[in-house]
Amino acid sequence: MTGRSLPLDWVDAFTDRPFGGNGCAVVHDGGALPPETCMAVVRETSLVECTFVGPSDVADVRVRYFLAGQEIPFAGHPTIATVASLVHRGLVSGDRITLETGAGLVPCTLGEGWVTMTQAAPGFGPEVDPALVAAVVGLEASDIIEPPQVVSTGLPFCVAVVRDRATIRRARMNPEALATFRAALAEAVPGALNSAMEPYLVTLEGASAAGSTFARLILAPPNPPEDPFTGSATGAAAAYLWSRGLLADPVYLAEQGHDMGRPGQARVEVLGPPDAITGVRVGGQAHVLMSGELRL
């Protein structure tokens, strides 16, 4: 027990309304908290991730990202939530802010109620056996229509394109197959991150008329069963799709969470030609749902 009270905002990201998109608790003045305390906060909220904000020597603020079981270098919806929280508290001046993260500096812009982050140039890892990926989510290898591949724009994901939304709805987590999947990727993905990586399923079929893609990220304990909206994976998937000629336009609307009753949308722009991508812009709206104090 530290006997401290820290400002906290609960923010729904990639939505403009309460109870949509993906929630994140943003803890201000919490950047120096011990990892065990940060993970306990995540477990207490039952959210997928929470952020802990503190001062930075190289950016406007430093942001740490935590799952229920570990710290990760970067995450997308918590970035949108964190910037929205800073704006809500009057801590952002102008239309730009730069975050120091474990994956490097992440510049963000503000405008018309949207927060847009520029994720790093993609790193393309190995392709993965479709049967191995399909087993993790209870599908058949034939349901995956492009070679799955590990891609990172700040956090690695195994991107797998599935046939259609009907297929993506059938996906269910198989914990035993997940362990096999992670073991197979042990050399390609650092151990700490490998233990948090599940396949990211995407289909070239939106949930709405405006959407170009729809996605799911089914999670394993100690996380909640599913991530409503995954901004870092959206960036990785955008780089994958553009690099393989699967997108007609590098600017599009990505959708996720609709089948969970938490619809979310992101404006996506892949920067550079398919063979020389320099980064991915992922933008979202946010709604500050609750504000208060975290008492430790």
C-alpha positions as CSV (number, residue, x, y, z in Angstrom):
1,M,0.0,0.0,0.0
2,T,1.4,3.4,-1.0
3,G,-1.2,5.7,0.5
4,R,-1.5,7.6,-2.8
5,S,-4.4,9.0,-4.7
6,L,-3.9,9.2,-8.5
7,P,-6.2,10.8,-11.0
8,L,-7.9,8.3,-13.3
9,D,-10.1,8.5,-16.4
10,W,-12.0,5.5,-17.8
11,V,-12.2,6.1,-21.6
12,D,-14.0,4.2,-24.4
13,A,-11.7,4.4,-27.4
14,F,-12.6,4.1,-31.1
15,T,-16.1,5.3,-30.5
16,D,-17.9,8.6,-29.9
17,R,-20.4,7.2,-27.4
18,P,-20.5,5.5,-24.0
19,F,-20.1,1.7,-23.9
20,G,-18.8,1.4,-27.5
21,G,-15.3,0.6,-28.7
22,N,-12.8,-0.5,-26.2
23,G,-12.4,0.8,-22.6
24,C,-9.1,1.8,-21.0
25,A,-8.4,3.2,-17.6
26,V,-5.8,6.0,-17.8
27,V,-3.9,6.5,-14.5
28,H,-2.1,9.9,-14.4
29,D,1.0,10.4,-12.3
30,G,1.3,6.6,-12.3
31,G,4.3,6.1,-14.6
32,A,6.6,5.1,-11.7
33,L,4.2,2.5,-10.1
34,P,5.6,-1.0,-9.7
35,P,4.6,-3.4,-12.5
36,E,2.8,-5.6,-9.9
37,T,0.6,-2.7,-8.9
38,C,-0.2,-1.8,-12.6
39,M,-1.2,-5.4,-13.4
40,A,-3.4,-5.5,-10.3
41,V,-5.2,-2.4,-11.5
42,V,-5.8,-4.0,-14.9
43,R,-7.2,-7.1,-13.2
44,E,-9.4,-5.0,-10.9
45,T,-11.0,-3.2,-13.9
46,S,-11.5,-6.4,-16.0
47,L,-10.3,-4.4,-19.0
48,V,-7.8,-5.7,-21.5
49,E,-5.3,-2.9,-20.9
50,C,-4.7,0.2,-18.8
51,T,-2.1,3.0,-19.2
52,F,0.0,4.7,-16.6
53,V,1.2,8.2,-17.5
54,G,4.2,10.1,-16.3
55,P,6.8,12.7,-17.3
56,S,9.2,12.2,-20.2
57,D,12.6,13.7,-21.1
58,V,12.1,13.1,-24.8
59,A,8.4,13.6,-25.4
60,D,5.4,15.4,-24.0
61,V,4.5,12.4,-21.7
62,R,5.6,8.9,-21.1
63,V,3.0,6.1,-21.3
64,R,3.3,2.6,-20.0
65,Y,0.9,-0.1,-21.2
66,F,-0.2,-3.1,-19.1
67,L,-2.2,-6.2,-19.7
68,A,-3.5,-8.2,-16.7
69,G,-0.3,-10.4,-16.8
70,Q,2.5,-8.2,-18.2
71,E,3.7,-4.9,-19.5
72,I,3.8,-4.4,-23.3
73,P,5.7,-1.7,-25.2
74,F,2.7,-0.2,-27.1
75,A,-1.0,-0.6,-27.7
76,G,-3.4,1.2,-29.9
77,H,-6.7,1.8,-28.2
78,P,-5.0,2.8,-25.0
79,T,-3.0,5.4,-26.9
80,I,-6.3,6.9,-28.2
81,A,-7.7,6.8,-24.7
82,T,-4.7,8.3,-23.1
83,V,-4.6,11.3,-25.5
84,A,-8.3,11.8,-25.0
85,S,-7.9,11.8,-21.3
86,L,-5.0,14.3,-21.5
87,V,-7.3,16.5,-23.6
88,H,-10.1,16.1,-21.1
89,R,-7.9,17.3,-18.3
90,G,-6.6,20.3,-20.2
91,L,-3.1,18.8,-20.4
92,V,-2.7,19.2,-24.2
93,S,-2.1,22.5,-25.9
94,G,-2.4,22.7,-29.7
95,D,-3.2,19.9,-32.1
96,R,-0.2,17.7,-31.6
97,I,1.3,15.6,-28.9
98,T,4.1,13.0,-28.8
99,L,4.1,10.0,-26.5
100,E,7.2,8.2,-25.3
101,T,6.4,4.4,-25.3
102,G,8.3,1.2,-25.0
103,A,8.2,1.0,-28.8
104,G,9.6,4.5,-29.4
105,L,8.1,7.9,-29.9
106,V,4.5,7.9,-31.1
107,P,3.3,11.3,-32.6
108,C,-0.4,12.0,-32.4
109,T,-2.6,14.7,-34.0
110,L,-5.9,16.1,-32.9
111,G,-8.8,17.4,-34.9
112,E,-12.6,17.4,-35.1
113,G,-12.9,15.0,-32.2
114,W,-10.5,12.5,-33.6
115,V,-7.1,11.4,-32.2
116,T,-4.7,10.0,-34.9
117,M,-1.5,8.2,-34.0
118,T,1.3,7.4,-36.5
119,Q,2.5,3.9,-35.9
120,A,6.0,2.8,-36.9
121,A,7.1,1.4,-40.2
122,P,6.1,-2.3,-40.2
123,G,8.4,-5.1,-39.4
124,F,7.4,-8.2,-41.3
125,G,8.2,-11.5,-39.6
126,P,7.8,-15.1,-40.7
127,E,4.7,-16.6,-42.4
128,V,2.9,-19.1,-40.2
129,D,1.3,-22.4,-41.1
130,P,-2.4,-21.7,-41.6
131,A,-3.3,-25.0,-39.9
132,L,-1.5,-23.9,-36.8
133,V,-3.3,-20.6,-36.7
134,A,-6.7,-22.1,-37.5
135,A,-6.4,-24.6,-34.7
136,V,-6.0,-21.7,-32.1
137,V,-9.4,-20.3,-33.1
138,G,-11.3,-23.4,-33.9
139,L,-11.4,-22.9,-37.6
140,E,-10.2,-25.0,-40.6
141,A,-7.0,-24.2,-42.5
142,S,-9.1,-23.6,-45.6
143,D,-11.0,-20.8,-43.8
144,I,-7.7,-18.7,-44.0
145,I,-7.4,-17.4,-47.5
146,E,-4.0,-15.7,-47.3
147,P,-0.7,-16.8,-45.7
148,P,-0.7,-15.7,-42.0
149,Q,2.3,-13.6,-41.1
150,V,3.7,-12.0,-38.0
151,V,3.7,-8.2,-38.5
152,S,4.5,-5.4,-36.1
153,T,4.0,-1.6,-36.2
154,G,4.9,-1.4,-32.5
155,L,3.5,-4.7,-31.2
156,P,3.7,-8.0,-33.0
157,F,0.6,-9.8,-34.2
158,C,0.0,-12.8,-36.4
159,V,-2.3,-11.4,-39.0
160,A,-4.7,-14.0,-40.6
161,V,-7.2,-13.1,-43.3
162,V,-10.3,-15.3,-43.1
163,R,-13.0,-16.0,-45.7
164,D,-15.8,-13.7,-44.5
165,R,-17.7,-12.4,-41.5
166,A,-19.6,-15.6,-41.1
167,T,-16.3,-17.4,-40.7
168,I,-14.9,-14.9,-38.2
169,R,-18.0,-15.3,-36.1
170,R,-17.3,-19.0,-35.7
171,A,-13.9,-18.5,-34.1
172,R,-13.4,-19.8,-30.5
173,M,-10.2,-20.0,-28.5
174,N,-8.5,-23.3,-28.1
175,P,-5.9,-22.8,-25.2
176,E,-4.0,-26.0,-25.9
177,A,-3.6,-25.1,-29.6
178,L,-2.5,-21.6,-28.5
179,A,0.3,-23.0,-26.4
180,T,1.5,-24.9,-29.5
181,F,1.2,-21.8,-31.7
182,R,3.3,-19.8,-29.2
183,A,5.9,-22.4,-29.0
184,A,6.2,-22.5,-32.8
185,L,6.8,-18.8,-32.8
186,A,9.2,-18.6,-29.9
187,E,12.2,-17.7,-32.1
188,A,10.3,-15.1,-34.1
189,V,8.7,-13.2,-31.3
190,P,10.5,-12.2,-28.0
191,G,9.4,-14.4,-25.1
192,A,7.6,-11.8,-23.1
193,L,5.6,-10.6,-26.1
194,N,5.1,-14.2,-27.4
195,S,3.3,-15.1,-24.2
196,A,0.7,-12.4,-25.0
197,M,0.2,-13.0,-28.7
198,E,-2.9,-14.5,-30.2
199,P,-3.9,-14.6,-33.9
200,Y,-5.5,-11.5,-35.2
201,L,-8.4,-12.4,-37.6
202,V,-9.4,-10.0,-40.3
203,T,-11.8,-10.2,-43.2
204,L,-12.2,-7.9,-46.2
205,E,-15.8,-7.3,-45.4
206,G,-17.0,-4.4,-43.1
207,A,-19.6,-4.6,-40.4
208,S,-21.3,-1.5,-41.9
209,A,-21.6,-0.2,-45.4
210,A,-18.8,2.3,-44.7
211,G,-16.3,-0.4,-43.4
212,S,-13.7,-2.1,-45.5
213,T,-12.5,-4.6,-42.9
214,F,-13.8,-6.4,-39.8
215,A,-11.6,-8.1,-37.2
216,R,-11.5,-10.1,-34.0
217,L,-8.9,-10.8,-31.4
218,I,-9.8,-13.6,-29.1
219,L,-7.8,-13.7,-25.9
220,A,-6.6,-16.2,-23.4
221,P,-6.6,-15.9,-19.6
222,P,-5.7,-13.9,-17.5
223,N,-7.1,-11.4,-20.1
224,P,-10.9,-11.0,-20.9
225,P,-12.2,-13.4,-23.5
226,E,-12.0,-10.9,-26.4
227,D,-10.6,-7.5,-27.2
228,P,-13.4,-5.2,-28.5
229,F,-11.0,-3.1,-30.6
230,T,-7.3,-3.5,-31.2
231,G,-5.6,-0.4,-32.6
232,S,-2.1,-1.8,-32.7
233,A,-3.3,-4.9,-34.6
234,T,-5.3,-2.6,-36.9
235,G,-2.0,-1.0,-37.9
236,A,-0.2,-4.3,-38.4
237,A,-3.1,-5.6,-40.5
238,A,-3.2,-2.5,-42.6
239,A,0.5,-2.9,-43.5
240,Y,0.0,-6.6,-44.3
241,L,-3.1,-6.0,-46.5
242,W,-1.5,-3.1,-48.4
243,S,1.8,-4.9,-48.9
244,R,0.0,-7.9,-50.4
245,G,-2.2,-5.9,-52.7
246,L,-5.4,-6.8,-50.8
247,L,-6.5,-3.2,-50.4
248,A,-7.8,-1.1,-53.3
249,D,-7.0,2.1,-51.3
250,P,-4.5,2.8,-48.5
251,V,-7.1,4.9,-46.8
252,Y,-10.1,3.0,-45.3
253,L,-12.3,2.4,-42.3
254,A,-11.5,-0.6,-40.1
255,E,-14.3,-2.0,-37.9
256,Q,-14.3,-4.3,-34.9
257,G,-16.4,-5.2,-31.8
258,H,-19.8,-5.1,-33.4
259,D,-20.7,-8.7,-32.5
260,M,-19.8,-7.9,-28.9
261,G,-22.2,-5.0,-28.7
262,R,-19.2,-2.6,-28.6
263,P,-18.9,-1.3,-32.2
264,G,-15.8,0.5,-33.0
265,Q,-14.3,2.2,-36.0
266,A,-10.8,3.5,-37.0
267,R,-9.7,5.7,-39.9
268,V,-6.6,4.0,-41.3
269,E,-4.0,5.3,-43.8
270,V,-1.0,3.3,-44.9
271,L,1.9,5.6,-45.7
272,G,4.1,4.8,-48.7
273,P,3.9,2.3,-51.5
274,P,3.2,-1.4,-50.8
275,D,6.9,-2.4,-51.0
276,A,8.2,0.5,-48.9
277,I,5.7,1.3,-46.2
278,T,6.9,4.1,-43.9
279,G,4.2,4.0,-41.2
280,V,0.5,3.6,-40.6
281,R,-1.9,6.3,-39.3
282,V,-4.7,4.9,-37.1
283,G,-7.3,7.4,-35.9
284,G,-10.2,7.1,-33.5
285,Q,-12.7,9.0,-31.5
286,A,-13.1,8.6,-27.7
287,H,-15.6,9.1,-24.9
288,V,-14.5,9.8,-21.4
289,L,-16.9,7.7,-19.4
290,M,-15.8,8.2,-15.8
291,S,-13.3,10.3,-13.9
292,G,-12.1,9.9,-10.4
293,E,-9.2,8.8,-8.2
294,L,-7.3,5.6,-7.8
295,R,-6.6,5.1,-4.1
296,L,-3.6,2.8,-3.4
